[in-house]
Amino acid sequence: MAQAPRRKRRVPLLGAIGAVVCLFWLLVAVFGGWLAPHNIGEVVSDNVFDSLSAMYPLGTDYLGRDMLSRILVGARYTVGLALIAAVLASGIGTSFALLAVVSPRWLEGVISRVMDALISIPSKMLALVMVSAFGSSVPLLIATAVLSYCPGSFRIARSLAANIEALEYVQVARTRGEPRWYVACVEILPNMLNPVLTDLGLRFGFIVLLLSGMSFLGLGVQPPDADLGSLVRENIGGLSQGAPALVAPALAIGSLTVAINLLIDSISSRRHRRSGGQ
């Protein structure tokens, strides 16, 4: 009896595009400082808001600085800070979720109430309060993003861990007398890792928008350093001219966040089809 031909696994086009764009911005964040043709603060032209040219591929900004160089260097702050904050938020939220699942009821209640209190505060309001109280700095921006998005990671990880904790193999491990840290890290965590990583990608996109919004308000990365959000803010005077100095960083933020969503949607839909097929 002839066997049915196997279906080739095709990578969704939108998912592939998202992965390529995300990889591009990650490489820019790592190597952009070495690839920049000019110093980030160097005035290279007498013409402000200059148009695209062979010498200045993305034009010049409001002071006559090369926008390509500023975007290559600025992406390091946008991608780097968001990635650090997303990893910390997801890691802390997942750790507290595992602790809540294997802890006594009273401790689980305390952790859950604290996270519920934090998640009730809008992220931008919390960021404004933190910056107003302590001033703007890179560590503070990371801490603010972590406080804003850690509770969301906790709730998702807590739901996943609670479902897994009720399964038979986890109960068998408890019956064997395994310590709580073993049950959490060996029995529960590996089986919820894929959804947690997917949530981390979403948090990364949210934090990119949060930090860019703070920089646009002048409360994020401070001069002489700049991220993509502050590049939009400082060149807002070129809006009426449609200056590339304003459009380029805005498109960079948009392409990064859209690419993250395309990639996450592709991963989620593939996992859904795989679980449905089984």
C-alpha positions, 0 to 999 in steps of 0.5 A: 500500500502506497504511503501518502506523501508527507506535507512539506512544512512551509514557513508562513511568509509574514512570519518569515518577514517578521523574523528577518526584520527582527534579526535586522534590527538586532544586528543593527543594535549590536553592530550599528555603532561600528557601521555608522559613517559619522559620529552621532553628534557630529554636524556634517552639513550646513543644510538642516532637514536635508533630503535623501542623497548619496552622501546622506542616505537618510538626510540630515536632522535639525542641526545638520547631523547625519540621520543614518548614523544617529539611527544606527546608534539610536537603535542600540538604546531602543532595542537593547533597553527593551530587550533587557527590560523584557527579559527581566520582566518575564523572568521575574514574573515567571519566577514569582508565578512558580513560587506562588504555585508551589507555596502555601496558600497565604504566600500565594495570596500575598504575591497575587495581591501585590501583582494585582495592585501593580497591574492596575496602574497604567504603564505610562502613568507609572513611568511619569510618576517614576521619572518625576520622582527620581529623574530620567536615567537608563536604569530607571527606565529599565526598572519602570518597564519591568514594574509595568510589565512584570505583573502581566507576565506573572498572570500568564505564567501563573495560569500556565503553571496552575494548569500544569501543577494539576497534572498527574506527573507533577502530583507523582513528583510531589508524592515522591517527596521532591522538594518544591524547587524541583517541582517548579523548575524541573516538572513545571517550567520546561512544559510552559517555556514555549508560551512564556517565550512567546509572551516575552516577545510581546512584552518586548514590543510593548516596552519598545513602544513605552520607551519610545513614547517616554523619549518622545515626551522628553522623559526617556534617553537624554542627550547627548545619547538618543534612541529612536523615540527621541530622534522623532521628538527632536526633529518634529520641526521637519513635520511640515516639510516631510523631512526624512529626519522625522520619517526615518526613525518613525518608520524604524519604530513601526517596522520593529513593532510590526515585525515582532507581532508578525513573528509572534502571530506566526509562532502562535498559529503554528503551535495552535495547528500542531496541538490541534493536529495532535 
